[in-house]
Amino acid sequence: MTKILIVSDAWAPQVNGVVTTLQTVIGHLREAGNEVKIISPDMFNTVPLPVYPEIKLAVLPKRKMARLIDMFAPERVHIATEGPLGWAARAICLKRGWRFSTSYHTKFPEYAYESARIPLKLGYKIVKRFHGKSAAMMVATQSLEDDLKARGFSNAVTWTRGVDTNLYKRQGCPALELDKPVMVYVGRVSVEKNIEAFLDLDLPGSKLVVGGGPQLEKLKSKYPDVTFTGPKFGEELAAHYRSGDVFVFPSKTDTFGLVMLEAMACGLPVAAYPVTGPLDVLADCTAGKMNEDLAKAVKQALTADPQAARDHALKFSWQACAKIFLSNLTPL
């Protein structure tokens, strides 16, 4: 048994790929006999992130963080996010001479450049400062690992993701009956997801957006012909996937895109841009279509075999994901 401490600024009630991944991996680690503690924002005084008020940021967490760490006495420390908790845990580990691991979930430099024109060079300087002292910087795909190594990162290692193929499956009734073909997006409704690139496509049929976020009300007003459902979970989410004919993934800043695997497990071919995330998740998959022209990718995906999408998703397991995570951890 290993005592593993995970520090994350992203945690329930947030709904995103980071939280889903951590919660699922922690479950598998505990089933394998490890003792795992999560330090999350709900343990601290917080303030809402101005752009995304549903995201809570811990205020001056370092002192309490040190007490929580001492009470648990971990053998491994993993810092999952680059927020206030992540920076505080990093500082404590460095002060004590402890080795620790980190993970890189979102291409923040690209997002900061697209949303606020913050120079990429500055963004990567900050990212490198945070992760540079890490014994292992876990990233979701081989292409992202290669990209970071080309940028001077020497500690990047691959940590893939998994999908629950018992929950997400082709069998079952759809949640909605919309005009065919139905193109589905699932995820946060926020600017970094590039959703308008999907909604602006001139294609026959219906568009379905499942998820919540700061852009939801704006996009509902701007695109009245699109069906917006808000967030869905569990079996209800799986039924919404099954309401579609193709899954559209317009993001250019995600490092993986867990929703693509969920969609494929439900038998939906995927249309995406040829960028980090899709390039790895959809590699060698005949039901994954990538094109710089997203409309062309959608049209190609509509002719793809749904069973090929399902078969591809079956290659990914959460058990393997948890084993890789554990192997990447380092003793203090």
C-alpha positions in Angstrom: 0.0 0.0 0.0 1.2 3.5 -0.9 0.0 6.7 0.7 -0.7 9.1 -2.2 -1.5 12.8 -1.9 -3.2 14.5 -4.8 -3.6 18.3 -4.9 -6.1 19.7 -7.3 -7.7 23.1 -7.9 -10.3 21.3 -10.1 -12.7 19.2 -8.1 -16.4 18.5 -7.6 -18.8 20.1 -8.1 -16.9 21.2 -11.2 -17.7 19.0 -14.2 -14.8 18.5 -16.6 -12.3 16.0 -17.9 -9.8 16.7 -15.2 -12.3 16.0 -12.4 -13.6 12.9 -14.1 -10.1 11.5 -14.6 -9.0 12.2 -11.1 -12.1 10.8 -9.5 -12.0 7.6 -11.6 -8.3 7.0 -11.1 -8.5 7.6 -7.3 -11.2 5.0 -7.2 -9.0 2.4 -9.0 -6.0 3.3 -6.8 -8.0 2.7 -3.7 -9.4 -0.6 -5.0 -5.8 -1.7 -5.5 -5.1 -1.0 -1.8 -3.5 2.4 -1.9 -4.4 5.2 0.6 -5.3 8.3 -1.4 -6.1 11.8 0.0 -7.3 14.7 -2.2 -6.6 18.3 -1.2 -9.2 20.4 -3.0 -10.7 24.0 -2.9 -13.7 23.0 -0.7 -11.2 22.7 2.2 -10.2 26.4 2.0 -11.7 29.9 1.9 -12.3 30.6 -1.8 -13.3 33.3 -4.2 -14.9 32.7 -7.6 -12.8 33.0 -10.7 -14.0 36.2 -12.4 -14.5 34.7 -15.9 -15.9 31.4 -14.6 -17.6 32.0 -11.2 -18.4 28.3 -10.9 -14.7 27.7 -10.4 -13.5 28.5 -6.9 -10.0 29.5 -6.1 -8.4 29.0 -2.7 -7.3 32.1 -0.9 -3.8 32.1 0.8 -3.9 28.3 1.2 -0.2 27.6 2.0 -0.3 27.4 5.8 -3.4 25.1 6.0 -2.0 23.1 3.1 1.2 22.4 5.1 -0.9 21.2 8.1 -3.1 18.9 5.9 0.1 17.4 4.3 1.7 16.8 7.7 -1.5 15.1 9.0 -1.5 12.7 6.1 2.2 12.1 5.9 2.3 11.0 2.2 4.8 8.8 0.4 4.0 10.3 -3.0 2.7 13.7 -3.9 1.0 14.6 -7.2 0.1 18.2 -8.1 -2.7 18.1 -10.7 -3.3 21.7 -11.5 -1.5 25.1 -11.8 -3.9 27.0 -9.5 -3.4 28.5 -6.0 -3.4 25.0 -4.4 -0.9 23.7 -7.0 1.5 26.6 -6.5 1.2 26.2 -2.7 1.9 22.5 -2.7 4.8 23.0 -5.1 6.4 25.6 -2.8 6.0 23.3 0.2 7.6 20.3 -1.6 10.5 22.4 -2.9 11.1 23.9 0.6 11.2 20.4 2.1 13.3 19.0 -0.7 10.6 16.5 -1.7 10.2 15.1 -5.2 6.7 15.4 -6.7 4.9 14.9 -10.0 2.6 17.2 -11.9 0.1 16.9 -14.7 -0.6 19.3 -17.6 -4.3 19.1 -18.7 -4.9 22.2 -20.8 -2.8 24.2 -23.3 -3.0 27.3 -21.2 -0.4 29.3 -23.3 -2.5 28.8 -26.5 -5.7 29.6 -24.6 -4.3 32.8 -23.1 -3.1 33.9 -26.5 -6.4 33.3 -28.2 -8.5 34.9 -25.5 -6.2 37.7 -24.3 -3.3 37.9 -26.8 -0.9 37.0 -24.0 2.3 36.0 -25.9 2.9 32.3 -26.2 6.5 32.8 -25.1 5.3 34.3 -21.8 2.7 31.6 -21.3 5.2 28.8 -21.8 7.6 30.5 -19.5 5.0 30.3 -16.7 4.1 26.7 -17.5 7.8 25.8 -17.5 8.4 27.5 -14.2 5.5 25.5 -12.6 6.4 22.1 -14.0 10.1 22.4 -14.4 10.9 21.2 -10.9 8.5 18.2 -11.2 10.1 14.7 -11.3 7.4 13.7 -13.9 5.1 16.1 -15.8 2.3 13.8 -16.9 0.6 14.6 -20.3 -2.3 12.9 -22.0 -0.8 12.1 -25.4 2.5 11.3 -27.1 2.1 14.2 -29.5 1.8 16.6 -26.6 4.9 15.0 -24.9 6.8 15.5 -28.2 5.7 19.1 -28.5 6.7 20.0 -24.9 10.1 18.3 -25.3 10.7 20.4 -28.5 9.9 23.5 -26.3 12.6 22.5 -23.8 10.6 20.4 -21.3 12.7 17.5 -20.2 10.4 15.8 -17.8 7.2 15.1 -19.8 5.8 11.5 -19.6 2.6 10.1 -21.2 -0.4 9.4 -19.0 -3.3 8.3 -21.2 -7.0 8.3 -20.3 -9.8 5.8 -20.2 -13.6 5.5 -20.8 -16.4 3.6 -19.0 -17.6 1.4 -21.8 -20.3 -0.2 -19.6 -22.0 3.2 -19.1 -21.3 4.6 -22.6 -22.6 2.1 -25.1 -24.7 1.9 -28.3 -27.6 0.0 -26.7 -30.4 2.1 -25.2 -32.9 4.7 -26.1 -31.8 8.2 -27.2 -32.7 11.1 -24.9 -34.1 13.3 -27.8 -35.5 12.9 -31.2 -34.2 15.6 -33.5 -34.1 16.2 -37.2 -31.5 14.0 -38.8 -28.5 14.1 -39.0 -27.8 15.2 -35.5 -24.4 16.7 -34.7 -23.5 16.6 -31.0 -21.1 18.6 -28.8 -20.6 17.7 -25.1 -18.5 19.7 -22.8 -18.0 23.1 -21.1 -19.8 25.9 -22.9 -16.9 28.3 -22.8 -14.7 30.3 -25.2 -11.7 28.1 -25.1 -13.8 25.2 -26.4 -14.2 27.0 -29.8 -17.9 25.9 -29.9 -18.9 28.7 -32.3 -16.7 27.1 -35.0 -19.2 24.2 -34.8 -22.3 26.2 -34.5 -21.5 28.4 -37.5 -21.3 25.4 -39.8 -23.8 25.4 -42.6 -25.0 21.8 -42.5 -28.3 20.0 -42.8 -30.0 18.5 -39.7 -29.7 19.5 -36.1 -27.1 20.7 -33.7 -27.2 19.6 -30.0 -25.0 21.1 -27.3 -24.9 19.3 -23.9 -23.1 21.1 -21.1 -23.0 24.3 -19.0 -20.6 27.2 -18.7 -20.2 30.9 -19.0 -21.1 31.2 -22.7 -24.3 29.2 -22.4 -26.9 32.0 -22.2 -25.0 34.0 -24.9 -24.9 31.1 -27.3 -28.5 30.2 -26.7 -29.5 33.7 -27.7 -27.2 33.8 -30.7 -28.1 30.4 -32.1 -31.9 29.9 -31.4 -32.1 26.9 -33.8 -29.5 24.9 -31.7 -30.8 22.6 -28.9 -29.0 23.4 -25.6 -29.7 21.0 -22.8 -27.4 22.2 -20.0 -25.2 19.6 -18.1 -26.2 15.9 -18.1 -24.7 13.1 -16.1 -24.5 9.3 -16.0 -27.1 7.3 -17.9 -28.8 10.6 -19.0 -25.6 11.8 -20.6 -25.1 8.5 -22.4 -28.6 8.8 -23.8 -27.8 12.3 -25.1 -24.8 11.0 -26.9 -27.0 8.3 -28.5 -29.3 11.1 -29.7 -26.6 12.1 -32.2 -25.2 10.7 -35.5 -21.8 12.3 -35.2 -19.8 14.0 -32.4 -18.1 17.3 -33.2 -15.0 18.3 -31.2 -14.1 21.9 -32.2 -11.5 22.6 -29.4 -7.9 23.4 -30.3 -6.6 23.8 -26.7 -7.6 20.4 -25.0 -4.7 18.1 -24.4 -6.8 14.9 -24.8 -10.6 15.2 -25.1 -12.2 12.5 -23.0 -15.6 13.3 -24.4 -14.4 11.9 -27.8 -14.0 8.5 -26.2 -17.3 8.7 -24.5 -19.0 9.5 -27.8 -17.2 6.7 -29.7 -18.2 4.3 -27.0 -21.8 5.2 -27.7 -21.2 4.6 -31.4 -20.7 8.2 -32.6 -18.0 8.8 -35.2 -16.0 12.0 -34.4 -15.2 15.1 -36.4 -12.4 17.3 -35.2 -9.5 19.5 -36.2 -6.1 17.8 -36.7 -4.6 19.1 -33.4 -3.2 17.7 -30.2 -5.8 15.5 -28.6 -7.7 14.3 -31.7 -4.4 13.4 -33.5 -3.8 10.9 -30.7 -7.3 9.8 -29.6 -8.4 9.3 -33.2 -5.2 7.8 -34.5 -5.8 4.7 -36.7 -9.6 5.0 -36.2 -11.7 4.9 -39.4 -14.5 6.5 -37.5 -12.5 9.6 -36.5 -12.3 12.3 -39.2 -10.0 15.3 -38.9 -9.7 18.3 -41.3 -8.8 21.9 -41.0 -12.2 22.5 -42.6 -14.5 21.2 -39.8 -17.5 21.0 -42.1 -15.6 18.5 -44.3 -14.7 16.5 -41.3 -18.4 16.4 -40.2 -19.5 15.2 -43.6 -16.9 12.5 -43.7 -17.8 11.4 -40.1 -21.4 11.1 -41.1 -20.5 8.3 -43.5 -18.3 6.4 -41.0 -19.2 3.1 -39.3 -20.7 3.5 -35.8 -19.4 0.1 -34.8 -15.8 1.1 -35.7 -16.2 4.0 -33.3 -17.3 1.7 -30.5 -14.5 -0.8 -31.3 -11.9 2.0 -31.0 -13.2 3.1 -27.6 -12.9 -0.4 -26.3 -9.1 -0.1 -26.6 -9.0 2.4 -23.7 -9.5 1.3 -20.1 -9.4 3.2 -16.8 -7.5 0.3 -15.2 -4.6 0.9 -17.6 -4.9 4.7 -17.0 -4.6 4.2 -13.2 -1.6 1.8 -13.5 0.3 4.3 -15.7 -0.5 7.1 -13.2 0.9 5.0 -10.3 4.0 4.1 -12.2 4.7 7.8 -13.0 4.6 8.8 -9.3 7.9 9.3 -7.5 9.0 8.7 -3.9 9.4 11.9 -1.9 
